[in-house]
Amino acid sequence: MADSNELFLLDSMDNWNFCRFCRHLNSLIEKPTCNAFPEGIPQEILSGKIIHKDPLPGQKNDIVLTPW
């Protein structure tokens, strides 16, 4: 478990979640979506396994993580 200074980055499953800091985020509730993935953000990104700094193969646009 992360220390108290890192808790704001974690989701309810203790995964790192950078999406909440991205200006392209639409929602993290129920079905997480953003402008890059309007059909649903891939689990690899939601879990923090992949930091979406480059477009993914097969992505239909070139939108990436853009912090506020």
Contacts in CASP RR format, 6 or more apart in sequence:
PFRMAT RR
TARGET T0000
AUTHOR 0000-0000-0000
METHOD contacts of the structure
MODEL  1
MADSNELFLLDSMDNWNFCRFCRHLNSLIEKPTCNAFPEGIPQEILSGKI
IHKDPLPGQKNDIVLTPW
1 14 0 8 1.000
2 9 0 8 1.000
2 10 0 8 1.000
2 14 0 8 1.000
9 16 0 8 1.000
9 17 0 8 1.000
9 18 0 8 1.000
10 16 0 8 1.000
10 17 0 8 1.000
11 17 0 8 1.000
11 28 0 8 1.000
11 46 0 8 1.000
13 47 0 8 1.000
15 46 0 8 1.000
15 47 0 8 1.000
15 48 0 8 1.000
16 47 0 8 1.000
16 48 0 8 1.000
17 28 0 8 1.000
17 46 0 8 1.000
17 48 0 8 1.000
18 48 0 8 1.000
18 51 0 8 1.000
18 52 0 8 1.000
18 65 0 8 1.000
19 25 0 8 1.000
19 28 0 8 1.000
19 32 0 8 1.000
19 34 0 8 1.000
19 41 0 8 1.000
19 45 0 8 1.000
19 46 0 8 1.000
19 65 0 8 1.000
20 28 0 8 1.000
21 65 0 8 1.000
21 67 0 8 1.000
21 68 0 8 1.000
22 34 0 8 1.000
22 52 0 8 1.000
22 65 0 8 1.000
22 66 0 8 1.000
22 67 0 8 1.000
22 68 0 8 1.000
23 66 0 8 1.000
23 67 0 8 1.000
23 68 0 8 1.000
24 34 0 8 1.000
24 35 0 8 1.000
24 36 0 8 1.000
24 63 0 8 1.000
24 65 0 8 1.000
24 66 0 8 1.000
25 34 0 8 1.000
26 33 0 8 1.000
26 34 0 8 1.000
26 35 0 8 1.000
26 38 0 8 1.000
27 33 0 8 1.000
31 40 0 8 1.000
32 40 0 8 1.000
32 41 0 8 1.000
32 46 0 8 1.000
33 39 0 8 1.000
33 40 0 8 1.000
33 41 0 8 1.000
34 40 0 8 1.000
34 41 0 8 1.000
34 63 0 8 1.000
35 61 0 8 1.000
35 63 0 8 1.000
36 52 0 8 1.000
36 55 0 8 1.000
36 59 0 8 1.000
36 61 0 8 1.000
36 63 0 8 1.000
36 64 0 8 1.000
37 45 0 8 1.000
37 59 0 8 1.000
42 50 0 8 1.000
42 56 0 8 1.000
44 50 0 8 1.000
45 51 0 8 1.000
45 52 0 8 1.000
50 56 0 8 1.000
51 65 0 8 1.000
52 64 0 8 1.000
52 65 0 8 1.000
53 64 0 8 1.000
53 65 0 8 1.000
54 64 0 8 1.000
55 61 0 8 1.000
55 62 0 8 1.000
55 63 0 8 1.000
55 64 0 8 1.000
END
